[in-house]
Amino acid sequence: MPQQDDEISLQELLQKIKGFIAYIKSKWISLLIAGIIGGLLGLGYYYFQTPKYTATCTFILEEKSAGGGGLAGLASQFGFDVGGAIGGSSLFAGDNLLEIIPSKNIVEKVLLSKVDGSSQQTLADLFLDLTKLKKSWANKERLAHISFEQVQNPEQMSLVQDSVLNVIYGAVVKSYLSVDWARKKASLIKVSVTSKNEKFSKYLTERVVQQSNNLYVHLKTGISQANVDRLQRRADSLYALLNNKSYQAAESQVLNVNPAIKKALVATEISARDKTVIGTIYAEVVKNLETSKILLSQEMPVIQVLDMSEFPLTKVKSKLLICLITGSLTLFTLFLFYLLIKFIIKI
């Protein structure tokens, strides 16, 4: 018995392709109807789709020139080394900022902030509502009543709350929050949020930028601010002591003292001397304090917002033409694939 040859020649393949094309031509009315029905489905999607809202914030990071120029020279006269505080490399420079803004530390703090002053609802609670996640957990006892309204300190959250917040953070960073260069040559950074809730989009955008600014200020000016606070406390203490010495000097003065008793003038002299010493120290502390305040003011603000979306936000919807073409091509392709399978089964 001769062995059956399973190989197909090129000529046979071409014949089958021609047969399939002829088969498709015989079904052109069905394909046309499929395309029309797909277009109608796309039209229906266009009119019934839920609109999304996009909030955008464009800002520029203000950097200081290296060395600080004349300011560094002025500060050095008073014993301050500001070479590292002004200019130089920054944690927030370049692409680092694109990684810092969507970081867990920043986004989770924003998610735990209240939606507005008239509500206890947080942005995390609002996200659970708009994504219907909370509704899908209705049959899960530990998740059915999850809420972040009473959370005052993130460290006091339960394990369930911490886990849910981590899920929300992952979803927000992956599908809702976008951070990128607006124009690289101009070093403009654009933060945008697109969601089905207008408030969520706007508040998340502006608060993420604000929280990033707060973090930058804390890192950039933390040491300088601590120095200002220390000098301010010392100046206040010396000022109170100086006032006290002034009253003591006035009280120790003896009127019509007997010239023979010089000892009575010692207390007045000591009070006057202490007042002079304290006054001199106070003047130096105040001078250093004002210098520190100048240095601190030179570092703030650091993020300059150029453009922020305002209510009402722009609605984002798929365009009518795209919906029509997508719907028509999708159903047309599916029906074509169905005809191909049917043709293969026949042969």
Backbone torsions as a table, in degrees:
resi	resn	phi	psi	omega
1	MET	NA	125.5	-177.1
2	PRO	-67.5	143.8	179.1
3	GLN	-73.2	134.5	-178.0
4	GLN	-75.5	133.5	-179.5
5	ASP	-93.3	113.1	-178.4
6	ASP	-84.2	-8.4	-178.9
7	GLU	-74.3	148.5	-179.8
8	ILE	-115.1	134.3	-178.6
9	SER	-79.0	162.9	179.4
10	LEU	-62.2	-37.6	-179.6
11	GLN	-64.6	-41.1	178.3
12	GLU	-65.2	-38.1	179.1
13	LEU	-63.2	-43.4	179.3
14	LEU	-63.9	-38.0	178.3
15	GLN	-64.0	-40.7	179.2
16	LYS	-65.6	-39.6	178.6
17	ILE	-64.0	-43.1	177.7
18	LYS	-63.3	-36.8	177.8
19	GLY	-65.0	-39.1	179.2
20	PHE	-67.3	-39.9	178.4
21	ILE	-62.7	-42.8	178.0
22	ALA	-63.2	-37.5	178.7
23	TYR	-65.3	-40.1	179.0
24	ILE	-64.9	-40.5	-179.9
25	LYS	-62.9	-32.2	179.4
26	SER	-72.6	-16.5	-178.8
27	LYS	-109.5	21.3	-174.7
28	TRP	-63.5	-31.1	178.6
29	ILE	-66.9	-42.1	178.6
30	SER	-63.7	-41.5	177.9
31	LEU	-64.3	-39.7	178.8
32	LEU	-64.2	-43.5	178.3
33	ILE	-62.4	-40.3	178.7
34	ALA	-61.9	-42.0	178.3
35	GLY	-63.9	-40.8	179.9
36	ILE	-66.2	-43.4	178.9
37	ILE	-62.7	-40.9	177.2
38	GLY	-61.9	-40.1	176.7
39	GLY	-63.0	-39.2	177.6
40	LEU	-65.9	-38.6	176.2
41	LEU	-63.5	-40.7	176.7
42	GLY	-63.5	-37.3	177.0
43	LEU	-64.5	-41.6	178.2
44	GLY	-63.8	-39.4	178.1
45	TYR	-63.1	-38.7	-178.8
46	TYR	-60.3	-42.4	-175.8
47	TYR	-82.2	-24.1	-176.0
48	PHE	-107.7	1.9	-179.7
49	GLN	-69.1	146.6	177.9
50	THR	-80.7	122.7	-178.0
51	PRO	-69.1	151.7	175.0
52	LYS	-112.6	155.8	-177.8
53	TYR	-119.6	132.3	-179.3
54	THR	-114.4	125.0	174.3
55	ALA	-110.9	136.6	-176.5
56	THR	-131.1	139.0	174.5
57	CYS	-128.1	125.1	177.4
58	THR	-112.3	129.1	-178.8
59	PHE	-144.6	167.6	178.0
60	ILE	-127.6	140.6	179.7
61	LEU	-88.2	123.0	-178.7
62	GLU	-84.7	117.4	178.8
63	GLU	-105.9	149.8	179.2
64	LYS	-96.2	150.2	178.3
65	SER	-71.7	146.7	-177.2
66	ALA	-61.0	136.3	175.4
67	GLY	89.6	-26.7	177.1
68	GLY	80.7	-2.4	175.6
69	GLY	60.7	-135.4	-177.3
70	GLY	-64.6	-26.9	-179.7
71	LEU	-65.2	-40.7	179.0
72	ALA	-64.6	-39.0	177.8
73	GLY	-64.1	-41.4	177.6
74	LEU	-62.2	-44.3	-178.2
75	ALA	-65.4	-36.4	-178.2
76	SER	-64.6	-26.3	178.0
77	GLN	-65.8	-23.9	-179.3
78	PHE	-105.9	12.6	175.4
79	GLY	86.8	18.9	-179.5
80	PHE	-105.1	130.4	175.2
81	ASP	-102.4	106.4	-175.9
82	VAL	-111.8	17.1	-179.2
83	GLY	-60.2	-36.6	179.9
84	GLY	-87.5	-16.9	-176.7
85	ALA	-84.1	-27.5	-177.4
86	ILE	-118.3	129.0	178.1
87	GLY	76.8	-163.9	-179.1
88	GLY	74.6	-172.9	-179.0
89	SER	-72.8	151.7	-177.4
90	SER	-131.8	144.6	174.7
91	LEU	-61.4	-25.9	-176.1
92	PHE	-95.3	8.6	-177.7
93	ALA	-84.3	151.0	173.5
94	GLY	60.6	-142.1	-176.2
95	ASP	-72.4	-11.0	177.3
96	ASN	-57.3	-38.4	-177.8
97	LEU	-64.5	-32.9	179.0
98	LEU	-67.3	-21.9	177.4
99	GLU	-93.6	-28.5	-177.4
100	ILE	-75.1	-41.3	-176.0
101	ILE	-59.3	-47.8	179.3
102	PRO	-86.7	18.8	-178.6
103	SER	-68.6	157.9	-177.4
104	LYS	-62.7	-37.9	-179.4
105	ASN	-58.7	-41.6	-177.5
106	ILE	-80.4	-50.6	-173.2
107	VAL	-65.5	-40.2	-178.8
108	GLU	-66.8	-36.8	176.1
109	LYS	-63.0	-39.4	178.8
110	VAL	-67.8	-41.2	-179.5
111	LEU	-63.4	-27.4	-180.0
112	LEU	-88.0	-0.7	177.6
113	SER	-79.5	152.2	-178.9
114	LYS	-70.3	147.7	179.5
115	VAL	-60.7	-49.7	175.2
116	ASP	-156.4	177.9	-175.7
117	GLY	-69.4	-18.9	-176.9
118	SER	-93.2	2.9	-176.4
119	SER	-137.9	148.5	175.0
120	GLN	-89.9	-6.3	-178.4
121	GLN	-68.4	135.6	177.5
122	THR	-94.2	168.8	176.9
123	LEU	-64.4	-29.7	176.7
124	ALA	-65.4	-43.0	177.2
125	ASP	-63.8	-40.9	179.3
126	LEU	-63.3	-37.7	178.7
127	PHE	-65.2	-41.2	178.7
128	LEU	-62.2	-34.7	179.6
129	ASP	-73.3	-46.4	-174.7
130	LEU	-71.8	-25.4	177.7
131	THR	-93.9	-4.3	-179.6
132	LYS	61.0	22.3	176.7
133	LEU	-65.5	-43.2	-178.8
134	LYS	-62.8	-37.4	178.7
135	LYS	-66.0	-36.3	179.9
136	SER	-71.7	-17.1	178.8
137	TRP	-96.3	14.3	-174.6
138	ALA	-58.9	-30.2	-178.0
139	ASN	-90.2	-0.9	179.0
140	LYS	-102.8	113.7	-172.0
141	GLU	-57.1	-41.7	-175.4
142	ARG	-76.0	-19.0	-175.8
143	LEU	-110.6	-14.3	-174.3
144	ALA	-60.5	-34.8	-175.9
145	HIS	-116.1	27.0	179.3
146	ILE	-62.5	135.8	-179.1
147	SER	-155.3	150.8	178.6
148	PHE	-116.6	12.8	-175.4
149	GLU	-65.2	-32.9	-176.6
150	GLN	-94.3	4.3	-178.7
151	VAL	-77.2	114.5	177.4
152	GLN	-99.1	-31.8	-178.4
153	ASN	-134.4	123.0	-178.7
154	PRO	-54.6	-29.3	-179.1
155	GLU	-70.5	-16.0	-179.0
156	GLN	-95.8	5.7	179.4
157	MET	-69.8	150.3	175.2
158	SER	-75.2	169.7	179.5
159	LEU	-63.8	-36.7	179.0
160	VAL	-65.5	-46.0	179.1
161	GLN	-62.1	-41.7	179.9
162	ASP	-63.5	-40.9	179.7
163	SER	-66.8	-43.6	179.8
164	VAL	-65.2	-41.5	178.9
165	LEU	-62.6	-36.5	177.6
166	ASN	-65.6	-37.4	176.5
167	VAL	-64.7	-44.2	179.4
168	ILE	-62.1	-44.3	179.3
169	TYR	-58.4	-46.3	179.9
170	GLY	-60.1	-42.2	-179.8
171	ALA	-67.3	-41.4	-178.4
172	VAL	-63.7	-47.8	-177.9
173	VAL	-66.5	-35.7	-176.8
174	LYS	-76.5	-42.3	-168.4
175	SER	-120.6	-9.9	-173.0
176	TYR	-120.6	-41.3	-175.0
177	LEU	-95.9	132.2	178.4
178	SER	-128.6	129.9	178.5
179	VAL	-129.9	122.8	-177.9
180	ASP	-159.2	170.7	175.8
181	TRP	-72.9	131.1	174.6
182	ALA	-76.0	-48.0	175.0
183	ARG	-147.0	111.7	-172.3
184	LYS	-62.1	-39.0	-178.0
185	LYS	-65.1	-28.5	-179.6
186	ALA	-96.3	0.9	-179.8
187	SER	57.1	33.7	177.4
188	LEU	-89.7	134.7	-179.2
189	ILE	-112.0	135.3	-178.5
190	LYS	-117.7	124.8	175.2
191	VAL	-111.7	127.5	-179.3
192	SER	-138.5	148.9	177.2
193	VAL	-132.3	130.1	177.7
194	THR	-120.8	122.4	179.6
195	SER	-151.1	177.0	179.6
196	LYS	-85.9	-1.2	179.9
197	ASN	-118.8	125.0	-175.0
198	GLU	-64.2	-44.0	-178.6
199	LYS	-65.4	-43.1	-179.3
200	PHE	-59.7	-44.6	-179.1
201	SER	-61.6	-48.2	-175.6
202	LYS	-70.3	-49.0	-175.5
203	TYR	-66.6	-39.1	178.9
204	LEU	-64.6	-41.2	-179.6
205	THR	-62.5	-54.8	-174.6
206	GLU	-69.2	-32.4	-178.3
207	ARG	-77.6	-31.1	174.9
208	VAL	-64.0	-42.4	177.9
209	VAL	-65.1	-43.4	-179.8
210	GLN	-64.4	-42.1	179.6
211	GLN	-65.6	-36.7	176.4
212	SER	-64.3	-40.4	177.2
213	ASN	-62.7	-43.2	179.3
214	ASN	-62.4	-41.9	179.3
215	LEU	-64.5	-41.8	179.1
216	TYR	-61.9	-46.1	179.9
217	VAL	-60.5	-42.1	-179.3
218	HIS	-62.8	-43.9	-178.8
219	LEU	-73.0	-39.9	-174.2
220	LYS	-76.7	-37.0	-171.8
221	THR	-116.8	10.3	-176.9
222	GLY	-57.3	-48.4	-178.4
223	ILE	-67.2	-43.2	-180.0
224	SER	-64.0	-40.7	180.0
225	GLN	-66.1	-40.0	178.0
226	ALA	-63.5	-37.7	178.6
227	ASN	-66.9	-40.8	177.4
228	VAL	-63.3	-44.4	-179.7
229	ASP	-62.4	-40.5	179.4
230	ARG	-64.5	-46.3	179.5
231	LEU	-66.1	-34.5	179.1
232	GLN	-65.6	-41.8	177.6
233	ARG	-64.4	-40.0	-180.0
234	ARG	-67.8	-40.3	178.8
235	ALA	-64.7	-41.8	178.4
236	ASP	-63.2	-40.3	179.2
237	SER	-65.7	-44.2	179.2
238	LEU	-66.7	-34.3	178.8
239	TYR	-65.2	-42.4	178.0
240	ALA	-65.6	-40.0	179.0
241	LEU	-67.0	-37.8	178.9
242	LEU	-64.3	-42.1	176.8
243	ASN	-63.2	-39.5	179.8
244	ASN	-64.4	-40.8	179.0
245	LYS	-67.1	-32.2	177.8
246	SER	-63.9	-43.2	177.4
247	TYR	-66.3	-38.7	179.4
248	GLN	-65.4	-39.9	179.3
249	ALA	-64.0	-38.3	179.9
250	ALA	-68.6	-39.1	-178.3
251	GLU	-72.5	-27.5	-176.1
252	SER	-83.0	-7.9	179.6
253	GLN	-70.1	131.5	-178.3
254	VAL	-108.5	122.7	179.3
255	LEU	-86.7	141.9	177.0
256	ASN	54.1	44.0	-179.4
257	VAL	-72.3	148.1	178.1
258	ASN	-71.2	119.2	-178.7
259	PRO	-54.2	-23.5	-178.5
260	ALA	-75.1	-20.0	-177.9
261	ILE	-107.7	82.5	-178.7
262	LYS	-73.5	-19.3	-176.8
263	LYS	-61.3	-27.9	-177.4
264	ALA	-67.1	-18.5	-179.0
265	LEU	-88.7	-8.1	-176.5
266	VAL	-64.0	-44.4	-178.2
267	ALA	-60.7	-40.0	178.8
268	THR	-65.2	-40.9	-179.9
269	GLU	-65.9	-41.1	179.8
270	ILE	-65.0	-43.2	179.6
271	SER	-62.8	-40.6	178.9
272	ALA	-66.1	-40.2	179.3
273	ARG	-65.6	-45.2	178.6
274	ASP	-60.9	-39.2	179.4
275	LYS	-63.2	-40.5	180.0
276	THR	-66.3	-43.5	179.9
277	VAL	-63.2	-48.3	-179.2
278	ILE	-63.3	-38.6	178.6
279	GLY	-62.8	-39.5	179.1
280	THR	-66.0	-44.6	178.7
281	ILE	-63.2	-41.6	-179.5
282	TYR	-61.9	-40.3	179.6
283	ALA	-63.3	-40.4	179.2
284	GLU	-67.9	-40.9	179.7
285	VAL	-64.1	-43.7	179.1
286	VAL	-63.1	-38.6	178.4
287	LYS	-62.9	-44.6	177.1
288	ASN	-65.6	-36.6	179.3
289	LEU	-63.2	-45.2	-179.6
290	GLU	-65.7	-37.0	176.9
291	THR	-63.7	-42.2	178.8
292	SER	-63.8	-38.6	178.8
293	LYS	-65.4	-37.2	177.5
294	ILE	-63.2	-44.7	179.4
295	LEU	-61.9	-41.6	-179.2
296	LEU	-66.0	-41.1	-178.8
297	SER	-67.1	-26.9	179.7
298	GLN	-71.4	-19.1	-179.2
299	GLU	-94.0	-6.4	-176.4
300	MET	-130.3	146.5	-6.0
301	PRO	-79.4	168.1	-174.7
302	VAL	-114.2	-30.4	179.8
303	ILE	-109.1	118.2	-179.9
304	GLN	-102.3	110.8	179.8
305	VAL	-76.6	125.3	-179.3
306	LEU	-97.1	-34.0	-176.2
307	ASP	-152.0	130.8	178.7
308	MET	-135.1	130.7	179.5
309	SER	-64.7	141.6	178.5
310	GLU	-119.0	158.7	175.4
311	PHE	-68.2	143.1	-6.8
312	PRO	-78.9	144.9	179.9
313	LEU	-78.4	158.8	178.6
314	THR	-71.5	130.7	177.6
315	LYS	-78.8	134.8	179.0
316	VAL	-108.4	112.9	178.1
317	LYS	-131.5	150.6	175.5
318	SER	-64.8	139.6	-177.8
319	LYS	-70.2	150.9	-176.7
320	LEU	-58.2	-46.8	-177.8
321	LEU	-61.5	-40.9	179.9
322	ILE	-65.1	-41.7	178.8
323	CYS	-62.1	-43.3	-179.5
324	LEU	-64.0	-48.4	-178.0
325	ILE	-65.4	-44.7	-178.7
326	THR	-62.6	-46.5	179.6
327	GLY	-62.3	-44.9	-178.2
328	SER	-65.2	-47.5	-179.2
329	LEU	-66.0	-36.9	-179.0
330	THR	-63.2	-51.5	-178.6
331	LEU	-68.7	-36.0	177.3
332	PHE	-61.2	-44.9	-179.3
333	THR	-66.1	-42.0	179.3
334	LEU	-62.2	-42.7	-179.5
335	PHE	-68.9	-35.3	177.0
336	LEU	-64.7	-40.4	177.7
337	PHE	-64.7	-38.5	177.3
338	TYR	-62.7	-42.6	178.5
339	LEU	-64.9	-37.1	178.3
340	LEU	-62.6	-45.2	179.3
341	ILE	-63.0	-42.7	-179.7
342	LYS	-63.1	-39.7	179.1
343	PHE	-65.5	-41.8	-179.6
344	ILE	-64.4	-40.0	-179.8
345	ILE	-64.0	-37.1	-178.9
346	LYS	-63.5	-41.2	-175.9
347	ILE	-87.3	NA	NA
